[in-house]
Each structure stands twice: as structure tokens, then as C-alpha cells.
């Protein structure tokens, strides 16, 4: 399933990164005929920054070509984040990922009201510091002119098809920052998961799934 949509990891690297964590949350998605169509896995990094506890999600989502599972995967991740936030109200929760293609960033930007980087929105200094710390912890390597453009572990297949969605403002913003996504470069993306952002994201994801 991974290799049908992207390239980059060996089997051993995939298993270590995606399903090798001590604590991992896994969701399987099936189509109407009970055929496995995709899956999502999520794990949490814990860190302390300026005296505050942070829980930062790292998630992976893969679907077979032809399936549109972004809304279902978003609901899975947001429900987990909401449960964590309710259990630990003083912990700051966020989602941090490498957006490997314009389609990934577009899904995130149209689901979540607040994320970084974002058009016309300055990134808070605290978020920049957290991104730097987690990037170093995860071994991300900067490869682009923008400090948040790093080497990707998921090089998208069918890049010419992805470029056809370029009329969307979020996609244009992404490709201006990361024009070489088809060559294995990704844009770091940070989403604060406070209660308001989670609930508004859940509502958007529900509307998107109901519209299909």
C-alpha cells in the first residue's frame, strides 16, 4: 500500500518508523465490499519546553490509489487527540508532520483552521522553537531554501497529477515554498491541537466525509 502511492523507505525503515513504536494507535479503513483500502498509524512524542509539557503526534496515512480517505483518517487522528486533551488538559497537544505533497498540505489546511506555515499568518516563535527541537530529535535534514523544507521519506508517485490541483491557494502557497516535492522534499507542518482547533477540525472532516 505504501509503495503504490509513494517511495522512499525500505521495508525495514517503514516497519521501524510506522509500526515500530512502543505505543502506537492503528486504524484500518475498508471500502463498501470490505476490502482493505488504507490505514493510519499515530504515535506521540513527549517533551518539555519552557516549563510546559507537550504531546506531539506523528502520524502516517496511506490509501490505495483511487480511494479518498483523507476525511476518515482526519477523524481518526482528531478523535485520538481530543481524548488525550481531555485526559491531560494542561498538556499542550499538536500534530507535526512532513507534508510530502501539495495534496497532503491542502487536506491539512482545509481541515484545520490553524496550522503553520500558513498564508498571511506569521509563525509564533514558540512553534519555531518546538519545530527545531523535534526536527533535530527525529533527524530531519533541511534541504530547501525555506528552513522548514526537509528531506522526505515519502516521495509521491504521479507528481504530474498532483500539480493539476495547483489552482487552490493552499497548493500555490505550498509549491512556492517547496517546488521540488516530486524530488523528495517535504514541508514541515505544525498543527496546534487545542480544544477549539480540534472541534472545528472535526466538524470540517465530518462535512467532507458526508459530502462524498
Backbone as a ProteinNet text record, in pm:
[ID]
protein_1_A
[PRIMARY]
XXXXXXXXXXXXXXXXXXXXXXXXXXXXXXXXXXXXXXXXXXXXXXXXXXXXXXXXXXXXXXXXXXXXXXXXXXXXXXXXXXXXXXXXXXXXXXXXXXXXXXXXXXXXXXXXXXXXXXXXXXXXXXXXXXXXXXXXXXXXXXXXXXXXXXXXXXXXXXXXXXXXXXXXXXXXXXXXXXXXXXXXXXXXXXXXXXXXXXXXXXXXXXXXXXXX
[TERTIARY]
83.2	0	87.6	192.4	286.7	350.1	397.3	470	380.3	249.8	159.9	137.3	167.5	143.8	269.4	367.3	490	609.5	729	852.9	943.6	1047.8	1142.1	1202.5	1119.3	1169	1191.4	1287.7	1296.9	1190.8	1170.5	1073.2	1110.8	1241.4	1286.1	1264.9	1294	1273.5	1125.4	1042.2	897.9	847	886.3	839.7	887.1	1011.4	1064.7	992.8	962.9	902.7	751.9	684	537.9	472.7	528.7	463.5	556.3	670.5	768.3	771.5	684	686	630.8	672.4	621.7	471.8	427.9	285.4	238	153	108.2	-42.8	-108.4	-252	-268.6	-342.9	-356.6	-503.5	-535.6	-671.8	-665.4	-754.8	-766.9	-896.2	-890.4	-1007.4	-1045.3	-1175.5	-1225.7	-1327.1	-1337.5	-1437.4	-1570.9	-1666.9	-1801.7	-1805	-1705.8	-1700.6	-1606.7	-1572.6	-1485.7	-1343.9	-1301	-1162.4	-1081.2	-961.9	-875.5	-833.6	-867.7	-840	-727.6	-703.3	-598.7	-579.1	-479.7	-456.2	-389.1	-397.9	-331.4	-271.3	-152.5	-90.2	-46.1	-49.1	-11.8	64	164.8	239.5	262.6	303.7	315.1	456.4	515.1	641.7	611.4	681.4	664.5	788.7	767.3	879.6	834.4	932.6	906.5	975.1	902	957.4	913.3	1011.7	985.9	887.5	908.1	827.5	690.8	657.5	527.4	545.4	452.4	454.4	383.7	444.9	388.9	377.1	267.7	247.2	226.6	318.2	317	295.8	186	153.1	239.5	276.8	335.7	247.9	194.6	100.4	137.2	97.4	118.6	-14.4	-45.6	-172.7	-144	-192.3	-173.1	-302.9	-341.7	-458	-418.6	-484.1	-462.3	-508.4	-445.8	-488.3	-637	-704.6	-846.7	-936.8	-881.6	-961.4	-934.8	-1040.8	-1030	-1059.8	-955.1	-974	-928.2	-901.6	-849.4	-940.4	-1071.4	-1165.4	-1170.9	-1174.4	-1178.7	-1051.7	-936.7	-810.7	-804.4	-856.7	-859.2	-944.2	-1060.2	-1147.5	-1079.7	-1010.1	-937.3	-834.9	-753.2	-649.1	-703.4	-804.6	-859.9	-931.7	-998.4	-1063.4	-959.7	-847.1	-740.1	-685.5	-663.9	-610.8	-707.2	-836.2	-935.3	-937.3	-929	-926.1	-802.9	-687.9	-566.6	-580.7	-637.5	-653.8	-748.8	-852.7	-946.3	-882	-794.3	-724.4	-618.8	-554.6	-443.2	-467.8	-560.1	-596.2	-483	-382.9	-271.8	-161	-167.1	-65.8	-100.6	-2.1	-23.1	-4.9	-105	-105.9	-92	-18.7	-0.2	22.3	12.4	43.9	156.3	261	379.5	413.2	418.5	440.4	524.5	569.9	632.4	528.4	478.6	381.2	457.6	443	526.8	474.9	353.6	297.1	197.4	162.8	59.6	-73.4	-106.4	-233.8	-240.1	-129.5	-126.1	-146.2	-71.9	-84.6	-224.1	-278.5	-412.1	-516.4	-507.2	-601.2	-590.4	-467.9	-448.9	-499	-465.7	-500.7	-650.4	-720.7	-865.3	-944.4	-876.6	-942.4	-923.2	-801.6	-768.8	-765.3	-840.7	-841.2	-704.4	-626.9	-494.4	-387.4	-287	-167.9	-56.2	66.7	183.7	275	335.8	317.2	182.2	133	4.3	10.8	-64.4	-67.2	-104.9	-30.9	-60.4	-60.2	-3.8	-5.5	136.4	185.8	320.3	323.8	434.5	451.5	502.9	436.1	482.2	624.2	698.5	836.2	841	744.4	742.2	727.3	642.5	625.1	754.9	823.1	950.6	1050.9	1054.7	1147.4	1111.9	983.8	940.8	970.3	947.4	977.1	1126.2	1210.1	1355.1	1395.1	1339	1375.3	1330.4	1207.4	1157.6	1223.5	1256.2	1326.2	1461.2	1532.4	1661.1	1642.8	1539.3	1514	1481.7	1405.5	1364.6	1464.6	1569.5	1672.8	1635.2	1545.4	1507.4	1622.4	1644	1756.1	1701.9	1738.7	1694.6	1762.1	1681.7	1736.4	1693.2	1598.6	1549.7	1592.4	1560.5	1592	1509.2	1383.6	1299.3	1344.1	1357.6	1408.6	1321	1194.5	1105.6	1094.2	1175.4	1177.7	1287.9	1247.8	1340.4	1331.1	1425.5	1422.6	1300.8	1231.9	1109.1	1135.6	1052.3	1056.2	944.8	868.6	755	750.1	822.5	825.6	699.9	612.2	483.5	499.1	422.7	414.6	306.1	317.7	218.1	221.7	342.5	355.1	286.5	282.3	216.9	68.2	5.9	-135.1	-152.9	-60.8	-70.7	-59	20.1	37.6	-90.8	-183.8	-306.1	-402	-376.4	-462.1	-405.2	-313.3	-239.8	-319.9	-448	-527.3	-570.6	-562.1	-603.2	-498.8	-542	-445.7	-348.6	-397.2	-309.2	-202.9	-241.8	-147.2	-42.8	-84.7	11.8	109.7	57.7	144.3	247.1	201.7	291.8	399.5	359.8	456.3	553.1	512.2	606.8	718.6	683.2	783.2	861.9	792.6	854.3	828.7	891.3	865.5	921.3	1011.9	1078.4	1024.2	895.9	837	846.4	841.7	848.4	987.9	1085.7	1223.1	1259.7	1160.1	1187	1205.1	1143.5	1148.4	1008.5	1001.1	872.4	871.5	751.8	735.2	687.6	766.2	724	595.2	503.7	373.3	336.2	297	264.7	119.7	43.7	-97.1	-120.5	-152.3	-187.9	-320.2	-323.3	-444.2	-503.5	-539.1	-618.1	-763.4	-848.7	-986.6	-1061.2	-1043.4	-1116	-1073.7	-943.4	-895.6	-939.4	-937.6	-980.5	-1127.9	-1212.7	-1357	-1389.5	-1329.7	-1356.4	-1303.3	-1189.4	-1137.8	-1227.6	-1280.6	-1373.6	-1497.3	-1552.5	-1671.7	-1642.9	-1528.1	-1493	-1472.9	-1408.2	-1385.8	-1517.5	-1610.2	-1741.7	-1814.9	-1813.5	-1880	-1817	-1684.9	-1617.8	-1656.8	-1660.6	-1696.3	-1841.6	-1931.2	-2073.2	-2098	-2010.4	-2028.6	-1988.9	-1917	-1871.8	-1981.7
-119.5	0	125.9	124.7	236.6	255.2	146.2	156.4	188.1	170	200.7	350.4	428.2	573.1	656.8	605	681.1	586.9	645.9	569.7	640.4	570.5	636.4	545.4	466.9	380.4	238.1	169.9	25.5	-37.4	-167.4	-236	-222.2	-236.9	-228.4	-88	15.1	152.7	181.5	130.8	150.1	88.8	-35.5	-102.9	-29.8	19.1	88.3	220	294.3	426.8	420.8	337.5	342.4	250	132.9	37.7	-12.5	51.7	0.5	68.9	164.3	236.8	150.9	183.4	110.3	132.1	255.5	288.5	344.2	270.2	312.4	291.7	384.1	373.7	344.5	240.1	195.7	189.2	239.2	230.5	171.3	77.3	17.5	66.2	98.6	151.7	56.7	23.8	-70.7	-1.7	-53.1	2.4	-70.3	-40.6	-96.3	-247.9	-305.3	-450.6	-517.6	-446.8	-498.1	-527.3	-458.6	-468.3	-361.8	-400.9	-305	-196	-71.8	40.5	129.9	129.3	216.1	195	261.4	253.6	381.2	402.8	516.2	469.5	517.2	488.9	620.2	627.2	750.1	716.2	795.4	782.4	922.7	930.4	1059.1	1078	1194.4	1235.6	1325.6	1302.9	1385.8	1472.6	1599.2	1687.2	1801.2	1865.9	1982.6	2102.5	2213.4	2335.6	2454.6	2526.6	2644.1	2613.4	2497.1	2459.6	2402.4	2387.6	2332.3	2194.1	2103.5	1969.2	1970.6	1903.7	1896.3	1749.9	1717.8	1587.5	1613.1	1561.6	1593.4	1465.6	1462.5	1346.6	1341.4	1220	1189.6	1081.2	1104.8	1009.5	980.4	863	820.2	771.6	812.2	775.3	728.4	610.5	556.9	491.9	524.9	465	416.6	310.4	263.2	369.2	375.4	473.2	458.7	570.3	569.5	589	573	592.3	731.3	792.9	924.7	908	884.4	854.7	963.7	1082.2	1189	1226.5	1234.2	1272.2	1165.9	1038.8	931.1	929	947.3	950	1070.7	1184.2	1303.9	1280.6	1217.6	1189.3	1096	995.4	903.1	978.8	1060.8	1132.9	1236	1309.6	1414.4	1357.3	1244	1180.6	1139.1	1083.3	1046.6	1169.5	1275.9	1398.4	1456.7	1451.3	1504.6	1423.6	1291.3	1208.2	1239.4	1256.7	1289.3	1424.9	1522.2	1656.1	1653.5	1572.6	1562.3	1494.2	1395.7	1328.6	1418.9	1501.3	1584.8	1730.1	1797.9	1932.9	2034.2	2011.5	2105.9	2080.2	1966	1933.4	2000.1	2062.9	2121	2011.8	1995.3	1888.3	1949.7	1880.8	1929.6	1810.9	1838	1739.4	1797.7	1719.7	1765.3	1662	1705.3	1609.8	1670.8	1585.8	1629.1	1616.4	1728.6	1725.6	1698.6	1576.8	1533.1	1575.6	1631.2	1671.6	1784.7	1856.5	1960.4	1905	1781.1	1722	1703.2	1661	1642.5	1775.9	1876.9	2008.3	2066.4	2049.5	2101.6	2038.7	1907.3	1840.5	1897.7	1913.2	1965.9	2109.3	2191.6	2333.7	2357.8	2269.5	2286.8	2215.5	2133.1	2067	2145.3	2193.4	2258.5	2410.2	2483	2629.3	2691.9	2633.9	2689.1	2584.9	2622.5	2542.3	2635	2582.3	2660	2571.3	2629.1	2765.5	2779.9	2903.2	2931.5	3067.4	3079.7	3206.4	3322.3	3429.3	3556	3544.2	3437	3415.9	3394.7	3482.5	3461.9	3341.3	3269.3	3153.5	3199.9	3162.6	3203.2	3154.8	3234.1	3199.1	3065.9	3041.6	2916.1	2796.5	2808.9	2699.9	2675.5	2781.2	2764.9	2689.4	2722	2654.5	2506.9	2475.8	2336.7	2257.8	2319.9	2253.1	2224.4	2319.9	2297.6	2181.7	2177.8	2072.7	1935.4	1925.6	1795.9	1751.9	1847	1812	1749.4	1806.7	1750.5	1612.6	1597.5	1469.1	1360.8	1395.3	1296.9	1283.6	1364	1352.6	1410.4	1507.9	1570.2	1657.2	1654.1	1725.2	1833.9	1959.8	2070.1	2059.8	2073.6	2062.5	2178	2258.7	2368.7	2502.8	2608.3	2742.8	2778.8	2737.1	2760.9	2667.1	2716.6	2631.8	2512.1	2513.6	2401.6	2303.4	2318.2	2221	2120.2	1993	1888.3	1768.8	1677.5	1554.4	1471.8	1418.6	1343	1193.9	1122.1	976	918.4	1004.4	959.1	1041.6	997.4	1068.1	1030.1	1125.4	1090.3	1038.6	935.6	888.5	969	981.8	1057.1	1205.2	1263.2	1404.8	1496	1457.1	1542.1	1556.8	1450.5	1459	1554.7	1550.5	1638.6	1784.7	1813.4	1952.4	2009.3	1923.8	1972.9	2036.8	2019.9	2085.4	2221.2	2271.9	2392.4	2519.7	2517.6	2640.3	2676.5	2585	2613.9	2702.6	2805.3	2895	2822.1	2720.8	2647.4	2570.6	2518.5	2443.7	2537.1	2653.3	2750.6	2793.2	2815.2	2851.3	2741.1	2616.3	2502.9	2494	2500.7	2481.9	2599.1	2717.7	2829.6	2805	2746.6	2717.1	2591.6	2490.8	2360.3	2313.7	2377.2	2340.1	2203.7	2148.6	2022.8	1904.5	1907.7	1797.2	1664.3	1667.3	1542.9	1481.2	1555.2	1505.6	1462.7	1452	1402	1508.3	1625.3	1729.7	1750.7	1773.1	1788.3	1917.3	1965.5	2086.5	2049.2	2085.2	2061.8	2138.5	2074.9	2135.6	2110	2217.3	2211	2253	2169.8	2199.9	2199.9	2315	2316.4	2241.9	2153.5	2075.1	2113	2241.1	2282.5	2244.8	2258.1	2210.4	2276.9	2408	2479.7	2431.3	2418.2	2374.1	2230.9	2144.9	2006.1	2000	2068.2	2061.5	2118	2230.4	2288	2197.7	2132.5	2037.4	1916.1	1866	1753	1787.4	1906	1946.3	1952.4	2006.4	2012.7	1873.4	1784.1	1648.2	1573.1	1591.5	1527	1577	1708.5	1763	1709.1	1696.7	1645.9	1501.4	1419.4	1278.5	1264.2	1343.2	1335.4	1382.3	1468.5	1522.1	1422.4	1315.9	1219.3	1117.5
0	0	0	82.6	85.8	-51.6	-109.7	-236.3	-354.7	-340	-451.2	-467	-363.8	-370.8	-353.9	-278.8	-254.9	-255.5	-255.2	-245.5	-146.4	-99.6	-10.7	94.1	163.9	269.5	219.4	280.7	265.3	356.1	342	427.2	575	603.8	742.7	799.4	719.8	764.8	787	696.8	710.7	840.4	866.7	987.8	1113.1	1112.2	1229.1	1254	1147.7	1162.7	1184.7	1108.3	1103.9	1205.5	1228.6	1319.1	1428.6	1445.1	1540.1	1674.6	1699.2	1826.4	1939.5	2063.6	2180	2197.1	2177.8	2189.5	2056.6	1989.6	1857.1	1845.7	1777.8	1751.4	1602.5	1570.8	1432.3	1393.8	1275.2	1221.3	1081.8	1053.7	921.1	857.8	728.9	658.6	545.1	538.3	438.9	348.7	225.3	134.6	152.6	66.8	80.9	65.8	-0.6	-18.6	80.8	188.1	294.6	247.9	144	100	172.4	219.5	287.5	189	221.8	132	181.1	312.6	365.1	513.7	568.2	711.6	759.8	889.7	953.1	1084.4	1114.8	1243.7	1306	1437.6	1507.5	1635.1	1663.6	1788.4	1844.2	1970.9	2039.3	2092.3	2062.9	2123.1	2242	2351.9	2471.1	2489.4	2521.2	2550.1	2639	2701.7	2785.2	2722.7	2714.3	2655.4	2738.4	2792.3	2875.7	2988.6	3050.2	3165.1	3133.9	3006.6	2968	2906.8	2939.7	2881.8	2746.7	2649.4	2515	2472.4	2406	2343	2194.4	2113.5	1970.7	1890.7	1815.8	1734	1608.6	1573.8	1443.4	1382.3	1264.6	1204.9	1060.4	1015.6	877.3	821.9	700.8	637.2	495.2	461.2	326.1	278.4	155.8	91.4	-47.3	-91.6	-227.5	-326.6	-444.6	-545.8	-577.1	-590.8	-621.8	-502.1	-382.7	-261.7	-203.6	-153.2	-91.2	57.9	132.6	274.6	368.9	315.1	399.3	513.9	488.6	594.1	703.4	664.5	764.2	848.3	783.2	857.6	950.3	905	989.9	1113.8	1096.3	1210.2	1309.7	1259.4	1347.2	1431.5	1366.6	1438.4	1535.1	1492.9	1578.5	1700.5	1683.7	1799.5	1903.5	1856.9	1949.8	2020.6	1944.8	2004.5	2107.2	2078.3	2171.9	2301.3	2289.3	2410	2494.9	2428.6	2502.7	2572.2	2501.3	2558.3	2677.8	2671.5	2783.5	2904.5	2879.2	2988.8	3051.7	2967.1	3012.9	2971.4	3036.1	2992	2999.1	3083.5	3095.3	2992.9	2926.4	2825.5	2693.3	2632.2	2500.2	2395	2312.2	2212.8	2073.7	1986.7	1849.5	1756.8	1627.9	1523.8	1440.2	1419	1346.6	1240.7	1115.5	1007.5	896.8	806.8	682.3	571.8	523	412.6	283.9	232.9	121.7	-14.8	-20.3	-149.5	-129	-235.7	-224.3	-175.2	-214.2	-172.8	-21.7	38.1	183.5	253.9	211.3	275.6	253.9	134.8	105.3	197.7	219.7	310.5	451.5	499.8	634.6	645.8	546.7	552.7	539.9	470.4	454.8	564.2	643.8	756.7	886.1	907.9	1034.4	1018.7	1101.1	1090.6	1114.4	1206.5	1236	1211.4	1132.7	1112.9	1068.8	1072.2	1030.8	947.3	842.5	792.4	722.7	716.9	654.5	586.6	477.4	403.4	494.9	483	552.1	704.3	757.9	902.6	953.9	1041.4	1096.3	1189	1186.4	1274.2	1410.1	1520.1	1653.5	1682.1	1758	1792.1	1866.5	1955.3	2030	1936.4	1834.9	1739.2	1663	1621.9	1552.3	1639.4	1769	1859.6	1875.6	1888.4	1900.8	1774	1658.8	1531.5	1520.7	1559.3	1555.1	1645.7	1766.1	1861.6	1813.6	1765.7	1720.3	1590.4	1503.9	1379.9	1411.1	1507.9	1547.7	1610.4	1691.7	1757.2	1655.2	1552.2	1451.6	1337.8	1337.8	1235.8	1101	1098	971.6	920.6	791.1	729	637.6	664.5	579	443.1	336.5	201.1	111.3	154.3	72	126.9	52.6	99.5	222.8	224	341.6	453.3	577.4	685.9	718.2	674.5	702.5	585.4	485	375.4	404.9	419.4	461.5	366.9	384.6	305.4	345.2	244.4	268.2	270.3	344.3	343.8	258.3	191.1	110	-17.6	-117.9	-245.6	-323.6	-354.2	-416.5	-558.6	-591	-729.2	-800.8	-932	-1007.4	-976.9	-970.2	-934.1	-1034.8	-1161.7	-1261.6	-1231.5	-1178.3	-1140.5	-1023.2	-928.6	-812.9	-852.4	-954.7	-996.1	-1055.3	-1097.1	-1159.6	-1059.4	-930.4	-831.4	-792.1	-872.3	-838.3	-835.1	-874.5	-869.8	-728.7	-635.2	-497.8	-430	-356	-290.1	-197.6	-123.3	-32.9	-110	-226	-308	-366.8	-413.4	-465.9	-356.9	-236.5	-124.1	-99.3	-99.9	-76.4	-184.2	-309.7	-418.3	-431.4	-386.6	-384.9	-284.1	-170	-67.6	-101.8	-154.8	-178.4	-321.6	-420.8	-560.3	-599.4	-521	-558.3	-477.8	-447.7	-370.5	-443.5	-577.3	-654.4	-652.6	-601.4	-593	-451.5	-364.9	-230.8	-124.9	-145.7	-44.4	12.7	143.5	212.3	293.2	323.6	403.3	543.8	643.5	780.9	808.6	878.6	906.5	1052	1119.8	1263.1	1283.4	1354.4	1381.5	1532.1	1592.5	1734.4	1755.3	1852.9	1878.5	2013.7	2026.9	2141.5	2114.1	2215.5	2203.4	2088.3	2072.2	1966.8	1829.2	1806.3	1675.3	1645.7	1748.5	1729.6	1690.4	1765.7	1739.1	1601.5	1566.2	1434.2	1323.6	1347.6	1250.3	1235.6	1348.5	1343.2	1261.3	1281.4	1206.6	1056.9	1020.1	877.9	819.9	896	847.1	830.6	923.9	912.3	788.9	767.2	648.4	521	519.6	399.7	372.7	478.4	457.6	415.7	474.4	437.9	295.1	245	110.2	3	40	-60.8	-91.2
[MASK]
++++++++++++++++++++++++++++++++++++++++++++++++++++++++++++++++++++++++++++++++++++++++++++++++++++++++++++++++++++++++++++++++++++++++++++++++++++++++++++++++++++++++++++++++++++++++++++++++++++++++++++++++++++

